[in-house]
Amino acid sequence: MSTAPTETRTGQHSLFGWSLAALLREWSARVDAAADDLPQGTRGYQLLTAVVHGHLPSQAALAASLGIDRTVMTYLLDAFEGCGLVERQQDPADRRARRIVATDRGQEVLAAMEARVAAAEEELLSGLEPAQRAVLRQLLEQAASGTGPDHDPCRTVVQATQATDVSDTQVTRGT
């Protein structure tokens, strides 16, 4: 995967991909350091976050939302259950399904992790003013909200292309 700047329609170079990759690389390193006591580090932090905050109905839904193979998810949950962070409970609506529920200890561990991750993020974004950090977070969350497993990426491309074509037409017409 190339992280070199790409040329935009206007001939200017975009550092968008490179910037995202650089931030993600640094974020991952910092969160890995903060999550070194969890099974699977950053992946474990994401799992525990999804269990506590995600309202996912089943182990399969949890795996799909995190992009983790269901077999790998089973082993990861075994490790978390062994550490006393989560429990598998029978779903009252479907006896074949298992819900993943954080234990009290899991919720305490996540609260401590979230504080460490927030500090790492603040340090990572320390070159920005607080208001800029808030805007960046909001825009990234908004942009990422349409990229989940149920999202149709083809529809997004078509919509983005149509929006760009309309903007280009308006600029050409002087509107």
GUVOBA-54571 format. One record per residue: residue in three letters; chain; y, x, z of N, C-alpha, C in turn. Coordinates in steps of 0.02 Angstrom, whole numbers, plus 50000, padded with zeros to 5 digits. Atoms other than C-alpha are relative to their C-alpha. Layout:
+--------+--------+-------+-------+-------+-------+-------+-------+-------+-------+-------+
! residu ! chaine !   n_y !   n_x !   n_z !  ca_y !  ca_x !  ca_z !   c_y !   c_x !   c_z !
+--------+--------+-------+-------+-------+-------+-------+-------+-------+-------+-------+
!    ALA !      A !     Y !     X !     Z !     Y !     X !     Z !     Y !     X !     Z !
...
+--------+--------+-------+-------+-------+-------+-------+-------+-------+-------+-------+
***
This chain:
+--------+--------+-------+-------+-------+-------+-------+-------+-------+-------+-------+
! residu ! chaine !   n_y !   n_x !   n_z !  ca_y !  ca_x !  ca_z !   c_y !   c_x !   c_z !
+--------+--------+-------+-------+-------+-------+-------+-------+-------+-------+-------+
!    MET !      A ! 49941 ! 50042 ! 50000 ! 50000 ! 50000 ! 50000 ! 50062 ! 50044 ! 50000 !
!    SER !      A ! 49939 ! 49960 ! 50006 ! 50166 ! 50072 ! 49947 ! 50054 ! 49972 ! 50045 !
!    THR !      A ! 49944 ! 50022 ! 49958 ! 50309 ! 50066 ! 50070 ! 50066 ! 50026 ! 49972 !
!    ALA !      A ! 49939 ! 49975 ! 50031 ! 50434 ! 50140 ! 49947 ! 50046 ! 49941 ! 49985 !
!    PRO !      A ! 49954 ! 50054 ! 50016 ! 50592 ! 50038 ! 49916 ! 49985 ! 49972 ! 49931 !
!    THR !      A ! 50011 ! 50033 ! 50064 ! 50575 ! 49912 ! 49775 ! 50067 ! 49977 ! 49973 !
!    GLU !      A ! 49938 ! 50022 ! 50032 ! 50707 ! 49862 ! 49650 ! 50003 ! 49924 ! 49998 !
!    THR !      A ! 49991 ! 50073 ! 50001 ! 50775 ! 49685 ! 49663 ! 50026 ! 49980 ! 49931 !
!    ARG !      A ! 49974 ! 50026 ! 50063 ! 50835 ! 49573 ! 49521 ! 50069 ! 50027 ! 49983 !
!    THR !      A ! 49932 ! 49977 ! 50012 ! 51011 ! 49640 ! 49543 ! 50003 ! 50075 ! 49988 !
!    GLY !      A ! 50001 ! 49929 ! 50011 ! 50955 ! 49820 ! 49522 ! 50008 ! 50041 ! 50064 !
!    GLN !      A ! 49994 ! 49964 ! 49936 ! 50981 ! 49864 ! 49706 ! 49931 ! 50011 ! 50029 !
!    HIS !      A ! 50064 ! 49986 ! 49968 ! 50842 ! 49940 ! 49807 ! 49994 ! 49962 ! 50065 !
!    SER !      A ! 50013 ! 50038 ! 49939 ! 50764 ! 49836 ! 49945 ! 49957 ! 50042 ! 50047 !
!    LEU !      A ! 50039 ! 49965 ! 49949 ! 50703 ! 49917 ! 50104 ! 49963 ! 49950 ! 50044 !
!    PHE !      A ! 50030 ! 50053 ! 49961 ! 50630 ! 49752 ! 50165 ! 49928 ! 50018 ! 50021 !
!    GLY !      A ! 50070 ! 49984 ! 49985 ! 50445 ! 49800 ! 50154 ! 49994 ! 50061 ! 50043 !
!    TRP !      A ! 50002 ! 49938 ! 49961 ! 50474 ! 49974 ! 50219 ! 50024 ! 49987 ! 50071 !
!    SER !      A ! 49973 ! 50015 ! 49934 ! 50579 ! 49907 ! 50363 ! 49950 ! 49960 ! 50043 !
!    LEU !      A ! 50050 ! 50039 ! 49963 ! 50448 ! 49778 ! 50413 ! 49942 ! 50044 ! 50021 !
!    ALA !      A ! 50057 ! 49956 ! 49984 ! 50309 ! 49908 ! 50404 ! 50018 ! 50049 ! 50056 !
!    ALA !      A ! 49979 ! 49952 ! 49949 ! 50408 ! 50033 ! 50508 ! 50006 ! 49966 ! 50068 !
!    LEU !      A ! 49995 ! 50037 ! 49937 ! 50449 ! 49903 ! 50641 ! 49932 ! 49980 ! 50026 !
!    LEU !      A ! 50066 ! 50021 ! 49978 ! 50271 ! 49838 ! 50646 ! 49960 ! 50059 ! 50026 !
!    ARG !      A ! 50035 ! 49940 ! 49978 ! 50200 ! 50013 ! 50660 ! 50023 ! 50021 ! 50070 !
!    GLU !      A ! 49973 ! 49981 ! 49935 ! 50316 ! 50054 ! 50806 ! 49985 ! 49947 ! 50052 !
!    TRP !      A ! 50016 ! 50054 ! 49953 ! 50291 ! 49883 ! 50887 ! 49928 ! 50006 ! 50021 !
!    SER !      A ! 50072 ! 49995 ! 49985 ! 50102 ! 49904 ! 50876 ! 49986 ! 50058 ! 50047 !
!    ALA !      A ! 50010 ! 49942 ! 49957 ! 50109 ! 50077 ! 50954 ! 50023 ! 49985 ! 50071 !
!    ARG !      A ! 49973 ! 50015 ! 49934 ! 50216 ! 50015 ! 51098 ! 49959 ! 49947 ! 50037 !
!    VAL !      A ! 50040 ! 50053 ! 49969 ! 50113 ! 49858 ! 51128 ! 49931 ! 50027 ! 50017 !
!    ASP !      A ! 50064 ! 49968 ! 49983 ! 49952 ! 49960 ! 51119 ! 50005 ! 50038 ! 50066 !
!    ALA !      A ! 49991 ! 49963 ! 49937 ! 50021 ! 50071 ! 51257 ! 50007 ! 49951 ! 50059 !
!    ALA !      A ! 49991 ! 50049 ! 49946 ! 50072 ! 49918 ! 51360 ! 49936 ! 49962 ! 50014 !
!    ALA !      A ! 50060 ! 50040 ! 49993 ! 49904 ! 49833 ! 51331 ! 49937 ! 50043 ! 50006 !
!    ASP !      A ! 50057 ! 49955 ! 49999 ! 49791 ! 49983 ! 51358 ! 49947 ! 49980 ! 50051 !
!    ASP !      A ! 50050 ! 50022 ! 49951 ! 49705 ! 49897 ! 51506 ! 49964 ! 49936 ! 49979 !
!    LEU !      A ! 50034 ! 50059 ! 50026 ! 49653 ! 49746 ! 51401 ! 49946 ! 50020 ! 49950 !
!    PRO !      A ! 50047 ! 49987 ! 50053 ! 49497 ! 49742 ! 51294 ! 50034 ! 49992 ! 49932 !
!    GLN !      A ! 49973 ! 50001 ! 50069 ! 49550 ! 49783 ! 51114 ! 50076 ! 50005 ! 49996 !
!    GLY !      A ! 49928 ! 49986 ! 50002 ! 49731 ! 49823 ! 51162 ! 50042 ! 49943 ! 49971 !
!    THR !      A ! 49954 ! 50049 ! 50030 ! 49855 ! 49731 ! 51049 ! 49963 ! 49937 ! 49979 !
!    ARG !      A ! 50039 ! 50059 ! 50021 ! 49720 ! 49619 ! 50978 ! 49982 ! 49957 ! 50061 !
!    GLY !      A ! 50015 ! 50036 ! 49939 ! 49671 ! 49572 ! 51155 ! 50061 ! 49963 ! 50027 !
!    TYR !      A ! 49938 ! 50032 ! 49979 ! 49852 ! 49535 ! 51198 ! 50013 ! 49938 ! 49958 !
!    GLN !      A ! 49989 ! 50057 ! 50044 ! 49866 ! 49422 ! 51046 ! 49950 ! 49944 ! 50015 !
!    LEU !      A ! 50050 ! 50050 ! 49982 ! 49704 ! 49335 ! 51094 ! 50019 ! 49963 ! 50063 !
!    LEU !      A ! 49982 ! 50032 ! 49937 ! 49758 ! 49303 ! 51273 ! 50062 ! 49957 ! 49992 !
!    THR !      A ! 49940 ! 50040 ! 50014 ! 49928 ! 49242 ! 51212 ! 49981 ! 49935 ! 49966 !
!    ALA !      A ! 50021 ! 50060 ! 50037 ! 49845 ! 49121 ! 51091 ! 49961 ! 49952 ! 50045 !
!    VAL !      A ! 50038 ! 50042 ! 49954 ! 49727 ! 49058 ! 51227 ! 50047 ! 49963 ! 50047 !
!    VAL !      A ! 49955 ! 50030 ! 49951 ! 49867 ! 49026 ! 51351 ! 50051 ! 49954 ! 49967 !
!    HIS !      A ! 49944 ! 50037 ! 50029 ! 50002 ! 48964 ! 51232 ! 49984 ! 49962 ! 49936 !
!    GLY !      A ! 50014 ! 50025 ! 50067 ! 49913 ! 48913 ! 51072 ! 49974 ! 49929 ! 49994 !
!    HIS !      A ! 50028 ! 50068 ! 50004 ! 49832 ! 48745 ! 51114 ! 49950 ! 49993 ! 49943 !
!    LEU !      A ! 50050 ! 50002 ! 50053 ! 49689 ! 48786 ! 50997 ! 49938 ! 49965 ! 50026 !
!    PRO !      A ! 50053 ! 50044 ! 49974 ! 49546 ! 48662 ! 51009 ! 49932 ! 50033 ! 50007 !
!    SER !      A ! 50068 ! 49972 ! 49998 ! 49398 ! 48779 ! 50985 ! 50002 ! 50075 ! 49988 !
!    GLN !      A ! 50008 ! 49929 ! 50013 ! 49334 ! 48956 ! 50973 ! 50011 ! 50015 ! 49926 !
!    ALA !      A ! 49992 ! 49991 ! 50073 ! 49328 ! 48937 ! 50783 ! 50073 ! 49996 ! 49980 !
!    ALA !      A ! 49929 ! 50007 ! 50016 ! 49509 ! 48879 ! 50776 ! 50039 ! 50061 ! 50025 !
!    LEU !      A ! 49969 ! 49940 ! 49972 ! 49560 ! 49026 ! 50885 ! 49989 ! 50059 ! 49953 !
!    ALA !      A ! 50016 ! 49945 ! 50046 ! 49471 ! 49148 ! 50768 ! 50040 ! 49993 ! 49935 !
!    ALA !      A ! 49964 ! 50011 ! 50062 ! 49551 ! 49069 ! 50615 ! 50075 ! 50015 ! 50008 !
!    SER !      A ! 49928 ! 49990 ! 49991 ! 49727 ! 49072 ! 50687 ! 50018 ! 50073 ! 50008 !
!    LEU !      A ! 49986 ! 49929 ! 49990 ! 49713 ! 49257 ! 50732 ! 49974 ! 50043 ! 49943 !
!    GLY !      A ! 50027 ! 49962 ! 50056 ! 49624 ! 49307 ! 50572 ! 49944 ! 50047 ! 50021 !
!    ILE !      A ! 50055 ! 49959 ! 49975 ! 49473 ! 49373 ! 50667 ! 49935 ! 49967 ! 49980 !
!    ASP !      A ! 50065 ! 50026 ! 50018 ! 49297 ! 49353 ! 50602 ! 49968 ! 49966 ! 50061 !
!    ARG !      A ! 50028 ! 50038 ! 49944 ! 49203 ! 49225 ! 50707 ! 49949 ! 50040 ! 50041 !
!    THR !      A ! 50048 ! 49959 ! 49964 ! 49066 ! 49350 ! 50751 ! 50036 ! 50050 ! 50045 !
!    VAL !      A ! 49960 ! 49953 ! 49961 ! 49195 ! 49478 ! 50809 ! 50033 ! 49962 ! 50058 !
!    MET !      A ! 49968 ! 50040 ! 49948 ! 49283 ! 49339 ! 50905 ! 49951 ! 49987 ! 50058 !
!    THR !      A ! 50050 ! 50012 ! 49948 ! 49121 ! 49303 ! 50999 ! 49995 ! 50061 ! 50047 !
!    TYR !      A ! 50004 ! 49939 ! 49959 ! 49109 ! 49485 ! 51058 ! 50064 ! 50011 ! 50040 !
!    LEU !      A ! 49936 ! 49991 ! 49965 ! 49293 ! 49491 ! 51102 ! 50005 ! 49951 ! 50059 !
!    LEU !      A ! 49999 ! 50049 ! 49945 ! 49279 ! 49331 ! 51205 ! 49950 ! 50017 ! 50054 !
!    ASP !      A ! 50048 ! 49976 ! 49949 ! 49123 ! 49400 ! 51290 ! 50033 ! 50051 ! 50046 !
!    ALA !      A ! 49967 ! 49949 ! 49960 ! 49226 ! 49549 ! 51346 ! 50053 ! 49970 ! 50046 !
!    PHE !      A ! 49948 ! 50032 ! 49959 ! 49369 ! 49439 ! 51407 ! 49970 ! 49957 ! 50055 !
!    GLU !      A ! 50034 ! 50039 ! 49949 ! 49249 ! 49325 ! 51497 ! 49971 ! 50046 ! 50054 !
!    GLY !      A ! 50027 ! 49951 ! 49953 ! 49166 ! 49477 ! 51577 ! 50054 ! 50028 ! 50047 !
!    CYS !      A ! 49944 ! 49975 ! 49958 ! 49337 ! 49533 ! 51642 ! 50031 ! 49944 ! 50042 !
!    GLY !      A ! 49974 ! 50056 ! 49962 ! 49369 ! 49360 ! 51714 ! 50067 ! 49974 ! 49975 !
!    LEU !      A ! 49936 ! 50021 ! 50027 ! 49516 ! 49325 ! 51598 ! 49997 ! 49931 ! 49966 !
!    VAL !      A ! 50008 ! 50065 ! 50033 ! 49447 ! 49174 ! 51504 ! 49932 ! 49970 ! 50018 !
!    GLU !      A ! 50064 ! 50036 ! 49992 ! 49309 ! 49044 ! 51518 ! 49988 ! 49959 ! 49938 !
!    ARG !      A ! 50021 ! 50046 ! 50053 ! 49213 ! 48950 ! 51386 ! 49981 ! 49935 ! 50035 !
!    GLN !      A ! 50015 ! 50064 ! 49970 ! 49210 ! 48766 ! 51430 ! 49978 ! 49952 ! 49945 !
!    GLN !      A ! 50023 ! 50049 ! 50048 ! 49119 ! 48625 ! 51344 ! 50058 ! 49953 ! 49986 !
!    ASP !      A ! 49947 ! 50046 ! 50020 ! 49240 ! 48518 ! 51246 ! 49977 ! 49929 ! 50015 !
!    PRO !      A ! 50021 ! 50068 ! 49982 ! 49233 ! 48342 ! 51319 ! 49997 ! 49953 ! 49939 !
!    ALA !      A ! 50000 ! 50042 ! 50060 ! 49268 ! 48268 ! 51146 ! 49943 ! 50017 ! 49953 !
!    ASP !      A ! 50053 ! 49977 ! 50045 ! 49130 ! 48369 ! 51059 ! 49956 ! 50049 ! 50038 !
!    ARG !      A ! 50043 ! 49958 ! 49958 ! 48985 ! 48436 ! 51162 ! 49974 ! 50062 ! 49965 !
!    ARG !      A ! 50022 ! 49941 ! 50037 ! 48941 ! 48559 ! 51023 ! 50052 ! 50055 ! 50000 !
!    ALA !      A ! 49944 ! 49953 ! 50003 ! 49111 ! 48643 ! 51032 ! 50015 ! 50029 ! 50069 !
!    ARG !      A ! 49979 ! 49967 ! 49938 ! 49175 ! 48765 ! 51162 ! 50075 ! 50013 ! 49997 !
!    ARG !      A ! 49929 ! 49985 ! 49993 ! 49355 ! 48772 ! 51219 ! 50006 ! 50065 ! 50038 !
!    ILE !      A ! 49986 ! 49938 ! 49965 ! 49425 ! 48938 ! 51275 ! 50060 ! 49988 ! 50044 !
!    VAL !      A ! 49948 ! 50014 ! 49951 ! 49528 ! 48923 ! 51433 ! 50013 ! 50063 ! 50041 !
!    ALA !      A ! 49983 ! 49942 ! 49959 ! 49622 ! 49059 ! 51525 ! 49988 ! 49984 ! 50073 !
!    THR !      A ! 50008 ! 50006 ! 49927 ! 49577 ! 49085 ! 51707 ! 50068 ! 50013 ! 50032 !
!    ASP !      A ! 49938 ! 49983 ! 49963 ! 49711 ! 49102 ! 51840 ! 50015 ! 50074 ! 49992 !
!    ARG !      A ! 49991 ! 49927 ! 50009 ! 49683 ! 49290 ! 51829 ! 50025 ! 50016 ! 49930 !
!    GLY !      A ! 49978 ! 49989 ! 50069 ! 49702 ! 49283 ! 51639 ! 50073 ! 49983 ! 49991 !
!    GLN !      A ! 49929 ! 50019 ! 50005 ! 49868 ! 49193 ! 51657 ! 50045 ! 50050 ! 50035 !
!    GLU !      A ! 49961 ! 49949 ! 49965 ! 49929 ! 49321 ! 51784 ! 50004 ! 50064 ! 49959 !
!    VAL !      A ! 50001 ! 49939 ! 50041 ! 49876 ! 49466 ! 51672 ! 50046 ! 49990 ! 49940 !
!    LEU !      A ! 49956 ! 50012 ! 50057 ! 49964 ! 49386 ! 51524 ! 50073 ! 50002 ! 50020 !
!    ALA !      A ! 49930 ! 49999 ! 49977 ! 50124 ! 49359 ! 51623 ! 50025 ! 50072 ! 50008 !
!    ALA !      A ! 49981 ! 49929 ! 49992 ! 50126 ! 49544 ! 51669 ! 50005 ! 50034 ! 49932 !
!    MET !      A ! 49998 ! 49971 ! 50068 ! 50086 ! 49592 ! 51488 ! 50062 ! 49978 ! 49963 !
!    GLU !      A ! 49940 ! 50025 ! 50035 ! 50225 ! 49481 ! 51420 ! 50063 ! 50036 ! 50024 !
!    ALA !      A ! 49943 ! 49963 ! 49974 ! 50349 ! 49569 ! 51534 ! 50002 ! 50071 ! 49971 !
!    ARG !      A ! 50003 ! 49932 ! 50029 ! 50290 ! 49741 ! 51473 ! 50016 ! 49999 ! 49926 !
!    VAL !      A ! 49987 ! 50005 ! 50072 ! 50293 ! 49685 ! 51291 ! 50074 ! 49986 ! 49988 !
!    ALA !      A ! 49929 ! 50016 ! 50008 ! 50468 ! 49611 ! 51311 ! 50042 ! 50063 ! 50010 !
!    ALA !      A ! 49964 ! 49937 ! 49988 ! 50529 ! 49777 ! 51382 ! 49991 ! 50048 ! 49941 !
!    ALA !      A ! 50013 ! 49957 ! 50058 ! 50447 ! 49872 ! 51238 ! 50040 ! 49976 ! 49939 !
!    GLU !      A ! 49962 ! 50027 ! 50057 ! 50528 ! 49755 ! 51111 ! 50075 ! 50014 ! 50009 !
!    GLU !      A ! 49929 ! 49986 ! 49988 ! 50699 ! 49775 ! 51192 ! 50015 ! 50073 ! 49985 !
!    GLU !      A ! 49991 ! 49929 ! 50014 ! 50680 ! 49963 ! 51184 ! 49997 ! 50014 ! 49925 !
!    LEU !      A ! 50007 ! 49991 ! 50072 ! 50622 ! 49954 ! 51003 ! 50063 ! 49977 ! 49962 !
!    LEU !      A ! 49941 ! 50028 ! 50035 ! 50773 ! 49849 ! 50953 ! 50065 ! 50021 ! 50033 !
!    SER !      A ! 49940 ! 49980 ! 49963 ! 50897 ! 49941 ! 51064 ! 50058 ! 50020 ! 49956 !
!    GLY !      A ! 49946 ! 49983 ! 50046 ! 50997 ! 49993 ! 50911 ! 50040 ! 49939 ! 49977 !
!    LEU !      A ! 49965 ! 50062 ! 50018 ! 51049 ! 49811 ! 50887 ! 50035 ! 49971 ! 50062 !
!    GLU !      A ! 49967 ! 50037 ! 49946 ! 51170 ! 49709 ! 50990 ! 49955 ! 49943 ! 50022 !
!    PRO !      A ! 50043 ! 50055 ! 49976 ! 51088 ! 49574 ! 51098 ! 50001 ! 49938 ! 49955 !
!    ALA !      A ! 49996 ! 50059 ! 50044 ! 51151 ! 49435 ! 50983 ! 49962 ! 50014 ! 49935 !
!    GLN !      A ! 50037 ! 49982 ! 50061 ! 51080 ! 49528 ! 50832 ! 49925 ! 49998 ! 50012 !
!    ARG !      A ! 50072 ! 50003 ! 49983 ! 50911 ! 49544 ! 50919 ! 49976 ! 49928 ! 49999 !
!    ALA !      A ! 50019 ! 50071 ! 49997 ! 50908 ! 49357 ! 50950 ! 49995 ! 49971 ! 49929 !
!    VAL !      A ! 50001 ! 50025 ! 50069 ! 50950 ! 49320 ! 50768 ! 49940 ! 50028 ! 49962 !
!    LEU !      A ! 50057 ! 49969 ! 50034 ! 50820 ! 49443 ! 50705 ! 49935 ! 49966 ! 50021 !
!    ARG !      A ! 50061 ! 50033 ! 49976 ! 50685 ! 49365 ! 50815 ! 49994 ! 49929 ! 49971 !
!    GLN !      A ! 50001 ! 50069 ! 50026 ! 50734 ! 49189 ! 50760 ! 49982 ! 50000 ! 49926 !
!    LEU !      A ! 50014 ! 49998 ! 50072 ! 50733 ! 49234 ! 50575 ! 49929 ! 50022 ! 49985 !
!    LEU !      A ! 50069 ! 49978 ! 50011 ! 50567 ! 49327 ! 50586 ! 49951 ! 49944 ! 50018 !
!    GLU !      A ! 50044 ! 50056 ! 49981 ! 50486 ! 49181 ! 50678 ! 50003 ! 49945 ! 49948 !
!    GLN !      A ! 49992 ! 50052 ! 50050 ! 50556 ! 49059 ! 50551 ! 49964 ! 50020 ! 49935 !
!    ALA !      A ! 50033 ! 49977 ! 50061 ! 50496 ! 49164 ! 50404 ! 49924 ! 50001 ! 50007 !
!    ALA !      A ! 50072 ! 49995 ! 49988 ! 50324 ! 49188 ! 50482 ! 49967 ! 49932 ! 50011 !
!    SER !      A ! 50029 ! 50064 ! 49982 ! 50301 ! 49005 ! 50528 ! 49961 ! 49968 ! 49943 !
!    GLY !      A ! 50035 ! 50030 ! 50056 ! 50241 ! 48961 ! 50354 ! 49945 ! 50044 ! 49972 !
!    THR !      A ! 50050 ! 49954 ! 50027 ! 50112 ! 49099 ! 50338 ! 49932 ! 49995 ! 50034 !
!    GLY !      A ! 50064 ! 50007 ! 49964 ! 49969 ! 49033 ! 50446 ! 49942 ! 49985 ! 49955 !
!    PRO !      A ! 50061 ! 50010 ! 50039 ! 49790 ! 49001 ! 50391 ! 50000 ! 49934 ! 49961 !
!    ASP !      A ! 49998 ! 50064 ! 50036 ! 49829 ! 48821 ! 50338 ! 50056 ! 49998 ! 49949 !
!    HIS !      A ! 49943 ! 49997 ! 50045 ! 49978 ! 48875 ! 50236 ! 49978 ! 50017 ! 49930 !
!    ASP !      A ! 50017 ! 49988 ! 50070 ! 49969 ! 48873 ! 50046 ! 50050 ! 50052 ! 49972 !
!    PRO !      A ! 49953 ! 49949 ! 50024 ! 50046 ! 49040 ! 49988 ! 50023 ! 49988 ! 49929 !
!    CYS !      A ! 49979 ! 50014 ! 50069 ! 50049 ! 48982 ! 49807 ! 50059 ! 49952 ! 49999 !
!    ARG !      A ! 49946 ! 50047 ! 49996 ! 50160 ! 48836 ! 49854 ! 50065 ! 50035 ! 50022 !
!    THR !      A ! 49942 ! 49963 ! 49977 ! 50277 ! 48954 ! 49946 ! 50031 ! 50040 ! 49944 !
!    VAL !      A ! 49975 ! 49960 ! 50056 ! 50292 ! 49068 ! 49794 ! 50036 ! 49955 ! 49950 !
!    VAL !      A ! 49969 ! 50046 ! 50048 ! 50328 ! 48919 ! 49680 ! 50067 ! 49976 ! 50028 !
!    GLN !      A ! 49938 ! 50024 ! 49970 ! 50458 ! 48851 ! 49801 ! 50054 ! 50054 ! 50002 !
!    ALA !      A ! 49953 ! 49945 ! 49998 ! 50540 ! 49021 ! 49823 ! 50026 ! 50016 ! 49931 !
!    THR !      A ! 49979 ! 49986 ! 50069 ! 50543 ! 49049 ! 49635 ! 50047 ! 49946 ! 49975 !
!    GLN !      A ! 49957 ! 50054 ! 50021 ! 50617 ! 48878 ! 49604 ! 50068 ! 50005 ! 50034 !
!    ALA !      A ! 49936 ! 49993 ! 49965 ! 50750 ! 48906 ! 49737 ! 50040 ! 50058 ! 49971 !
!    THR !      A ! 49966 ! 49943 ! 50030 ! 50792 ! 49076 ! 49659 ! 50026 ! 49981 ! 49931 !
!    ASP !      A ! 49979 ! 50021 ! 50067 ! 50798 ! 49000 ! 49485 ! 50061 ! 49954 ! 50004 !
!    VAL !      A ! 49943 ! 50045 ! 49991 ! 50916 ! 48863 ! 49547 ! 50062 ! 50040 ! 50019 !
!    SER !      A ! 49943 ! 49958 ! 49979 ! 51028 ! 48993 ! 49632 ! 50026 ! 50040 ! 49942 !
!    ASP !      A ! 49980 ! 49961 ! 50057 ! 51030 ! 49101 ! 49476 ! 50037 ! 49957 ! 49949 !
!    THR !      A ! 49968 ! 50046 ! 50046 ! 51075 ! 48950 ! 49369 ! 50069 ! 49982 ! 50025 !
!    GLN !      A ! 49934 ! 50017 ! 49971 ! 51216 ! 48902 ! 49489 ! 50048 ! 50058 ! 49992 !
!    VAL !      A ! 49957 ! 49942 ! 50007 ! 51284 ! 49080 ! 49485 ! 50021 ! 50008 ! 49927 !
!    THR !      A ! 49985 ! 49994 ! 50071 ! 51273 ! 49085 ! 49295 ! 50051 ! 49948 ! 49978 !
!    ARG !      A ! 49954 ! 50055 ! 50017 ! 51364 ! 48917 ! 49282 ! 50066 ! 50006 ! 50038 !
!    GLY !      A ! 49940 ! 49992 ! 49960 ! 51492 ! 48973 ! 49411 ! 50008 ! 49946 ! 50052 !
!    THR !      A ! 49996 ! 50052 ! 49948 ! 51448 ! 48835 ! 49535 ! 49982 ! 50026 ! 50066 !
+--------+--------+-------+-------+-------+-------+-------+-------+-------+-------+-------+
***
